[in-house]
């Protein structure tokens, strides 16, 4: 009997590949690091050296750009341990460079090797090793020096330890890396970015000397700051500040019930009338170029303090409404936050996502600025004047748009709970499923710039409804009138000057029914309001499906966390278990719908701009014409047969929440 040879389309047990060791990094480097140039893999090594200094064990960091294209980072920290790991039976230094999710930074809190560090995933220098043609690691520690060499992530020269010789430094780590050019768009390091990074490390660690040696042009630069953030910001500003630089710091003590001991922030803030603002933020010395929740905490603290000062001295002119952006528009700042267990967005840590960081930073910034403003009333009045001027400019711009609307404006629907602001840039309307959820949303929202329009039941499937028959449906009529734009087609040029909200957010339950309503509303906007999608005004809110209450453990206070889905829930429970809280002690609750959430929960998880998840709706690479056929198959009334065929083909790829 002839055996059929395997074809390219065969899918069997042998088709499944298990990537081992550092193979996942080599296969998909973009998941672990930036691939435009090798700076980020060098930064991983630099961050380790900085974490040693942050922990108080190092005073010098030296980066050398060698003539052969390699880069070395040298520190005088404790040196990576090179004895055998008790469980893995391999030298610890080898595990650090060859195993994903191996490191000394998971164990946070008292007794851990690193209480405050940027290390979070334990994949840092193992990624550097995977994407390098060669890596040499040398550790000076406990009277010995150990060295081992890797190529492409594999050990090529096993660990050799010898006693220290006279004159050799007693402790520290040196890592020399030859980045593999095939993984990067450009193999050269951006010198400007590297210099800025090293300078900022010196700023954030006053007293630590950071040196850059360039063998190619024989230049050496050393940065060591005594004045820290204040000196750095004043040197970086392109215009003179309106008031003296406001600087301060605040860290939680051992008796603090809300935050772990040592958590907090240091900051320097300047207000200028011209020039581009300087805005830099860091978490445990890691630069967060995309900002995050610690930036939001600084913004909130500044706004609340300035607003309080203006109200105390009755400085706000009649009819002017102050918003956070009015205070923040001309602010430059350098912010350095210390967070015990930071949660970043993505492996390259460009944005901090820890929800508690908003409250942490704000709780220290606000009282400090309030005190400073009331001690320097003249400066406070200058700052108030700057913020009020920004608010008046913003409101004037909003009124210009208002005048274009004409007198024949339709009467707004009665069930719309509108916001007070008329500023398109900040206004949001939430299309909420059901009256009970609408009630929670109305109570939990920020009435200044968030409006709520409750929808009753399932919205009409409008895919095959003619445009002139749309308004026969009350819900569709109310949506159109509330947003201030008439239905139109993809080739029309509708008048968007009447648009009343910059963000139109679909907010439905996290279950199957909620997903159905979401699809019906997306169909309505795609078919009859396509220019709103094109202009980036349509969003989908992501409410959580689960709430997890984790009891207090040790110094860590009790926490309530929200999970979007099963996967996120599993991740939260795994982390709690690592922190010593077993699954059975965590209290789980599943939200059957938005109506079950009280106003505070809805604000915290879904409405608060600092902590919510809001997905922008985009067309992607396909245009309207290319997508129409697919949507007709999904939403058309006479398409049951083709839908059945689609489900039979791809039904096994869908996870159903039953």
C-alpha positions in Angstrom: 0.0 0.0 0.0 1.5 3.4 -1.1 1.9 6.0 1.7 0.7 9.4 0.7 3.6 11.9 1.0 2.9 14.9 3.3 1.8 18.0 1.4 2.4 21.6 2.3 -1.2 22.0 3.6 -1.0 19.0 6.0 -1.7 19.9 9.6 -0.8 17.2 12.1 0.9 16.7 15.5 4.3 17.3 13.8 3.2 20.7 12.6 3.4 22.2 16.2 6.8 23.7 17.0 7.9 24.4 20.6 10.5 27.2 20.6 13.1 26.6 23.3 15.6 28.8 25.1 16.1 32.1 23.3 14.6 31.0 20.0 11.4 33.0 20.5 13.4 36.2 20.7 15.3 35.4 17.4 12.0 34.5 15.7 10.1 37.6 16.7 12.6 40.2 18.0 10.1 43.0 17.6 8.0 41.5 20.5 10.9 42.0 22.9 12.8 45.1 21.8 12.9 48.0 19.3 14.4 46.8 16.0 15.1 50.1 14.3 18.6 50.1 15.9 20.4 48.3 18.8 20.1 51.1 21.4 17.4 49.3 23.4 19.3 46.1 23.8 22.3 48.2 25.1 19.8 50.0 27.4 18.8 46.7 28.9 22.4 46.2 30.2 22.6 49.9 31.2 19.4 49.6 33.2 20.9 46.7 35.2 23.9 48.8 36.1 21.5 51.7 37.0 19.4 49.4 39.2 22.6 48.5 41.2 23.2 52.2 41.8 19.6 52.7 42.6 19.8 50.0 45.2 22.8 51.9 46.7 25.7 49.5 45.6 27.3 51.5 42.8 28.7 55.0 42.2 30.1 54.6 38.6 28.7 53.5 35.3 31.0 53.5 32.2 29.8 52.9 28.6 32.4 52.4 25.9 31.8 52.5 22.1 34.6 50.3 20.8 36.3 50.7 17.4 35.1 47.2 16.3 31.4 48.2 16.7 30.9 46.5 20.1 29.6 48.3 23.2 30.6 47.6 26.8 28.8 48.6 30.0 30.8 48.6 33.2 29.6 49.2 36.8 30.9 48.9 40.3 27.9 47.2 41.8 27.7 43.9 43.5 28.6 41.8 40.5 26.2 39.1 39.1 26.4 35.9 41.3 28.2 33.1 39.4 27.7 30.2 41.8 25.4 27.3 40.9 21.7 28.0 41.1 20.1 25.7 43.8 17.4 24.4 41.5 18.7 24.7 37.9 22.3 23.3 38.7 23.9 25.9 36.4 25.9 29.1 37.1 23.5 31.9 37.9 25.3 34.3 35.6 24.6 31.9 32.7 20.9 31.7 33.5 20.6 35.5 33.6 21.9 35.7 30.0 20.3 32.6 28.5 16.9 32.1 30.2 13.8 34.2 29.5 12.0 35.1 32.7 15.0 34.6 35.0 16.2 37.5 37.1 16.6 39.0 40.5 13.8 41.6 40.2 10.7 39.6 40.7 11.2 39.5 44.4 10.0 43.0 45.3 9.7 44.4 48.8 11.9 44.0 51.9 14.4 41.2 51.6 14.4 41.3 47.8 17.7 42.0 46.0 16.1 44.9 44.2 13.2 46.6 46.0 12.8 49.3 43.4 13.9 48.5 39.9 12.9 48.8 36.2 13.3 45.0 35.8 9.8 43.5 35.5 9.7 40.6 33.0 13.1 39.0 33.6 13.8 38.9 29.8 16.1 42.0 29.6 19.7 41.0 29.1 18.7 37.5 27.7 17.2 39.5 24.8 20.5 41.4 24.4 22.3 38.0 24.3 19.9 36.5 21.8 20.4 39.3 19.3 24.2 39.6 19.6 26.8 37.8 17.5 29.0 37.7 20.7 28.6 38.7 24.3 31.3 38.7 27.0 30.2 38.9 30.7 32.7 39.4 33.5 31.7 39.6 37.2 34.0 40.7 40.1 32.6 39.4 43.3 33.7 37.9 46.7 37.4 38.0 45.9 37.0 36.3 42.6 36.5 37.3 38.9 34.4 35.1 36.6 34.1 35.3 32.8 32.0 33.6 30.2 31.3 34.2 26.5 28.2 33.7 24.4 27.6 33.7 20.6 24.0 34.1 19.3 22.8 33.4 22.9 24.7 30.1 23.3 27.7 29.6 25.6 30.9 29.3 23.6 33.4 29.8 26.4 32.2 28.2 29.7 32.5 30.0 33.0 36.0 30.3 34.3 36.6 31.9 37.8 40.0 32.9 39.2 41.1 34.8 42.3 41.4 38.6 42.0 44.8 40.0 41.2 46.4 43.0 43.0 45.0 46.3 41.7 41.8 44.7 40.2 38.5 46.2 41.2 36.8 44.2 44.0 33.2 44.2 42.7 31.1 45.0 39.6 30.0 43.7 36.3 31.3 44.3 32.7 29.2 43.3 29.7 30.5 43.7 26.2 28.1 43.2 23.3 28.5 42.8 19.6 24.9 43.4 18.3 23.9 41.2 15.3 23.1 43.6 12.4 20.6 41.2 10.8 18.0 41.9 13.5 18.1 45.7 13.1 17.1 48.1 10.3 20.3 50.1 11.1 23.3 48.6 12.9 24.6 52.0 14.2 23.7 53.4 17.5 22.0 56.9 17.6 24.6 58.9 19.5 22.2 61.7 20.4 19.7 59.3 22.0 22.4 57.4 23.8 23.9 60.7 25.2 20.5 61.9 26.4 19.8 58.5 28.0 23.2 58.5 29.9 22.7 62.2 31.0 19.3 61.4 32.3 20.6 58.5 34.3 23.1 60.9 36.0 20.3 63.4 36.7 18.1 60.8 38.3 20.9 59.4 40.5 22.6 62.5 42.0 26.2 61.6 43.0 26.6 58.8 40.5 29.1 59.4 37.7 28.1 58.2 34.2 30.8 58.2 31.6 30.7 57.7 27.8 34.0 56.7 26.0 34.0 56.8 22.2 37.0 55.0 20.9 36.3 56.0 17.3 36.7 59.8 17.8 38.6 59.5 21.2 36.1 61.5 23.1 35.1 61.1 26.7 32.1 62.7 28.4 31.2 62.4 32.1 28.0 63.5 33.7 27.5 63.9 37.5 24.8 66.1 38.9 24.5 67.4 42.5 21.4 69.5 41.9 19.5 66.6 40.1 16.2 67.4 38.4 16.2 71.2 39.0 19.6 71.7 37.3 18.7 69.4 34.5 15.4 71.1 33.7 16.7 74.6 33.9 19.6 73.7 31.5 17.1 72.1 29.1 14.5 74.8 28.9 14.5 76.9 25.7 12.6 79.9 27.3 12.7 81.6 30.7 10.1 80.4 33.2 7.2 82.7 34.3 7.7 81.7 37.9 10.7 80.0 39.6 11.0 76.3 39.1 8.8 74.3 41.4 10.5 71.2 42.7 9.8 68.6 45.4 9.6 65.0 46.4 7.5 62.8 48.5 7.9 59.1 49.5 5.6 56.8 51.6 6.8 55.9 55.0 6.5 52.6 56.8 3.2 53.6 58.4 1.5 54.5 55.1 -1.6 52.4 54.6 -2.0 53.1 50.9 1.5 52.6 49.5 4.6 50.5 50.1 7.5 52.1 52.0 9.7 54.1 49.7 7.1 54.5 46.9 6.7 58.1 45.7 8.2 60.6 43.3 10.6 63.5 42.8 9.8 66.3 40.3 10.8 69.6 38.9 8.2 71.7 37.0 8.5 75.0 35.1 5.9 77.1 33.3 6.9 79.1 30.2 4.9 81.4 27.9 6.8 80.3 24.7 9.0 77.6 23.4 8.4 73.8 23.1 7.7 72.2 26.5 10.2 69.8 27.9 8.5 66.7 29.3 10.4 63.7 30.6 9.2 61.0 33.0 10.9 58.0 34.5 9.9 55.0 36.6 12.7 53.4 38.7 15.1 55.2 36.3 13.5 53.7 33.2 12.6 56.4 30.7 8.8 56.3 29.8 8.8 58.2 26.5 5.1 57.6 26.1 4.3 58.8 29.6 1.7 56.9 31.5 -0.2 57.0 34.8 2.6 58.7 36.8 2.4 61.6 34.3 -1.4 61.7 34.8 -0.8 61.9 38.6 1.5 64.9 38.2 -1.1 66.5 35.9 -3.9 65.8 38.4 -1.9 67.1 41.3 -0.9 70.4 39.5 -4.5 71.0 38.3 -6.1 70.4 41.7 -3.6 72.6 43.5 -3.9 75.5 40.9 -7.7 75.2 40.8 -7.9 75.3 44.6 -5.6 78.4 44.7 -7.8 80.2 42.0 -11.0 79.3 44.0 -9.5 80.4 47.3 -8.5 83.8 45.9 -11.6 84.2 43.7 -9.5 84.7 40.6 -11.7 82.9 38.0 -13.7 85.3 35.7 -17.4 84.7 35.3 -18.2 82.1 32.6 -14.7 80.6 32.4 -14.3 76.9 33.1 -10.9 75.6 34.0 -9.7 72.3 32.7 -6.5 70.2 33.4 -5.1 71.0 30.0 -5.3 74.8 30.7 -2.9 74.4 33.6 -0.7 71.8 31.9 -0.5 73.4 28.4 2.6 75.5 29.2 4.2 73.1 31.8 7.6 71.6 31.4 8.7 68.9 33.8 11.0 66.1 34.8 9.4 63.4 36.9 11.1 60.5 38.6 8.7 58.0 40.2 9.5 55.1 42.4 7.0 52.3 42.1 7.4 48.9 43.9 5.9 46.7 41.3 5.5 48.8 38.0 3.2 47.5 35.3 4.4 48.7 31.9 2.7 48.6 28.5 4.8 46.2 26.3 8.3 44.8 26.8 10.1 48.0 25.9 8.5 49.8 28.9 7.7 53.1 27.1 4.4 53.7 29.1 3.5 53.0 32.7 0.1 51.4 33.2 0.0 51.0 37.0 -3.3 52.4 38.0 -2.2 53.3 41.6 0.5 55.6 40.2 -2.0 58.3 39.4 -3.0 58.5 43.1 0.5 58.0 44.3 2.1 60.9 42.5 -0.9 63.2 42.8 -1.1 62.6 46.6 2.5 64.0 47.0 2.4 66.8 44.3 -0.9 68.4 45.2 -0.2 69.3 48.9 3.4 70.4 48.1 2.2 72.8 45.3 -0.7 74.1 47.4 1.7 74.9 50.2 4.2 76.5 47.8 1.5 78.6 46.1 0.2 80.0 49.3 3.7 80.8 50.5 4.4 82.6 47.2 1.0 84.3 46.5 2.4 86.6 43.8 3.9 83.6 41.8 0.6 81.8 42.4 -1.3 84.7 40.8 1.0 84.7 37.8 0.4 80.9 37.3 -3.3 81.4 37.7 -3.2 84.2 35.0 -1.4 81.8 32.6 -4.0 79.0 33.2 -7.0 81.4 32.9 -5.6 82.9 29.6 -5.3 79.3 28.2 -8.9 78.5 29.2 -10.3 81.7 27.6 -8.4 81.0 24.4 -9.8 77.4 24.3 -13.4 78.6 25.0 -13.2 81.3 22.3 -12.1 78.6 19.8 -15.1 76.5 20.9 -17.5 79.4 20.4 -16.3 80.0 16.8 -17.4 76.4 15.9 -20.7 77.0 17.7 -21.6 80.0 15.5 -21.3 78.0 12.3 -24.1 75.7 13.3 -27.0 78.0 12.2 -30.3 78.4 13.9 -32.1 75.2 12.7 -30.5 72.9 15.3 -32.7 69.8 16.1 -33.9 69.5 19.7 -31.6 67.3 21.7 -33.1 63.9 22.8 -34.6 64.1 26.3 -32.7 61.0 27.6 -29.3 62.5 26.7 -27.5 63.7 29.8 -25.2 66.3 28.3 -21.9 67.7 29.5 -21.2 71.3 30.5 -18.2 71.9 28.2 -18.7 72.9 24.6 -15.0 72.1 23.7 -14.9 69.5 20.9 -11.4 68.4 21.8 -12.4 67.2 25.2 -16.0 66.3 25.0 -17.1 62.6 25.0 -20.4 60.9 24.6 -21.0 57.3 25.8 -23.6 55.3 24.0 -24.6 53.0 26.9 -26.5 49.8 26.8 -29.6 49.9 29.0 -31.1 52.4 31.4 -29.6 50.9 34.6 -26.1 51.2 33.2 -27.0 54.6 31.9 -27.8 55.6 35.5 -24.5 54.4 36.8 -22.7 56.2 34.0 -24.5 59.4 34.7 -23.5 59.3 38.4 -19.9 58.1 37.7 -19.0 60.4 34.8 -17.1 63.7 34.8 -20.0 66.0 34.1 -17.6 68.7 32.8 -16.8 66.9 29.5 -18.6 63.4 29.5 -22.2 63.0 28.2 -24.3 59.8 28.4 -27.0 58.6 26.0 -28.7 55.4 27.2 -30.0 53.0 24.5 -32.9 50.7 25.0 -32.4 47.1 24.0 -30.8 46.0 20.7 -30.2 48.8 18.2 -31.7 48.3 14.7 -29.5 46.5 12.1 -29.1 49.4 9.7 -26.9 47.7 7.1 -29.8 47.4 4.6 -31.9 50.4 5.8 -32.2 53.3 3.3 -30.8 56.6 4.5 -34.1 58.4 4.2 -35.8 55.8 6.4 -33.2 55.8 9.1 -34.9 58.4 11.3 -38.0 56.2 11.6 -36.0 54.4 14.3 -36.0 56.4 17.5 -32.6 55.2 18.8 -30.8 56.0 15.5 -32.6 59.4 15.3 -31.4 60.2 18.9 -27.8 59.1 18.2 -27.7 61.3 15.0 -29.2 64.4 16.7 -27.0 63.9 19.9 -23.7 63.8 17.9 -24.8 66.6 15.6 -23.9 65.0 12.3 -26.3 63.8 9.6 -26.1 60.3 8.0 -23.9 60.2 4.9 -22.0 57.8 2.6 -18.3 57.1 2.1 -18.0 59.4 -1.0 -20.1 62.3 0.5 -18.6 65.4 2.1 -20.8 65.9 5.2 -20.8 69.0 7.3 -18.9 68.0 10.4 -18.9 71.5 11.9 -22.0 70.6 13.9 -20.2 67.6 15.6 -20.7 68.0 19.4 -18.2 65.4 20.7 -14.6 64.6 19.9 -15.0 61.0 21.1 -18.1 58.9 20.5 -17.7 55.9 22.7 -19.7 52.6 22.4 -20.1 51.3 26.0 -21.8 47.9 26.2 -21.6 44.9 28.6 -18.5 42.7 28.5 -20.7 39.6 27.5 -22.1 38.2 24.3 -25.2 40.5 24.2 -22.9 43.5 24.7 -20.7 42.4 21.8 -23.9 42.1 19.7 -25.0 45.6 20.5 -21.4 46.8 19.8 -21.5 45.2 16.3 -24.9 46.8 15.6 -23.6 50.2 16.5 -20.4 49.7 14.6 -22.5 48.7 11.6 -24.5 51.9 11.9 -21.4 54.1 12.0 -19.7 52.2 9.2 -22.7 52.3 6.9 -24.2 55.7 7.6 -21.5 57.8 9.4 -18.2 56.6 7.7 -16.5 60.0 7.9 -16.7 59.9 11.7 -14.7 56.6 11.6 -12.3 58.1 9.0 -11.7 61.2 11.2 -11.0 59.1 14.3 -14.1 60.0 16.4 -15.5 56.5 17.1 -14.2 54.5 20.0 -15.1 51.2 21.8 -14.9 51.2 25.6 -13.6 47.9 27.2 -15.3 47.3 30.6 -13.9 44.5 32.7 -15.6 41.1 33.0 -14.1 40.3 36.5 -13.2 42.0 39.7 -10.5 40.5 42.0 -10.2 41.5 45.7 -6.8 40.6 47.0 -6.4 40.7 50.8 -3.5 42.6 52.5 -0.2 40.7 52.6 2.7 41.9 54.7 3.5 45.6 53.9 1.3 45.4 50.8 -2.2 46.8 51.4 -5.4 45.1 50.1 -6.0 45.7 46.4 -9.0 45.5 44.1 -8.1 44.7 40.5 -10.2 44.4 37.3 -9.7 41.9 34.5 -10.8 42.4 31.0 -11.1 38.6 30.3 -10.2 35.1 31.4 -6.6 35.5 30.3 -6.1 38.7 32.3 -7.8 37.1 35.3 -5.4 34.2 35.2 -2.5 36.6 35.1 -3.7 38.5 38.1 -4.2 35.3 40.1 -0.8 34.0 39.1 0.8 37.2 40.3 -1.1 37.2 43.5 0.1 33.6 44.1 3.7 34.7 43.6 3.1 37.4 46.2 2.0 34.7 48.6 -1.8 35.1 48.3 -3.3 31.7 47.2 -6.2 31.7 44.7 -8.8 30.7 47.2 -8.1 33.7 49.4 -8.8 36.1 46.4 -12.4 37.1 46.1 -13.7 36.9 42.5 -16.8 38.6 41.2 -18.0 38.5 37.6 -20.0 41.4 36.3 -23.1 40.2 34.5 -23.5 43.7 33.0 -22.6 47.4 33.4 -25.7 47.9 35.5 -24.2 45.7 38.2 -21.3 48.2 38.6 -21.8 51.1 41.0 -20.9 54.6 39.8 -17.4 54.6 41.4 -16.5 51.2 39.8 -17.7 52.3 36.4 -15.6 55.6 36.7 -12.5 53.7 37.8 -12.6 51.0 35.2 -14.3 52.5 32.1 -14.8 56.3 32.3 -11.6 57.7 33.9 -9.3 58.8 31.1 -6.3 57.8 33.2 -7.2 54.2 33.9 -9.8 53.2 31.3 -9.2 51.2 28.1 -10.6 52.9 25.0 -10.1 51.3 21.5 -10.1 53.7 18.5 -12.1 52.3 15.6 -10.1 52.3 12.4 -10.7 51.0 8.9 -7.2 49.3 8.6 -5.7 48.6 5.3 -9.0 47.8 3.5 -11.1 50.7 2.2 -14.9 51.0 2.3 -15.4 49.3 -1.1 -13.2 46.3 -0.1 -15.0 45.8 3.2 -18.6 46.1 2.0 -18.8 42.6 0.6 -17.6 41.0 3.9 -20.0 43.1 6.0 -22.9 42.2 3.7 -22.1 38.5 4.3 -22.0 39.2 8.1 -25.0 41.6 8.5 -27.2 41.1 5.4 -30.6 39.5 6.0 -30.5 37.2 3.0 -27.0 35.9 3.7 -27.8 33.1 6.1 -26.3 30.4 3.8 -22.9 32.2 3.3 -22.8 33.0 7.1 -23.3 29.3 7.9 -20.4 28.4 5.5 -18.2 31.0 7.2 -19.0 29.6 10.6 -18.3 26.0 9.4 -15.0 27.1 8.0 -13.7 29.2 10.9 -16.0 28.3 13.9 -13.3 26.4 15.7 -11.1 29.5 15.9 -13.7 31.4 18.1 -13.7 31.3 21.9 -17.3 31.4 23.1 -18.2 32.8 26.5 -21.1 30.5 27.6 
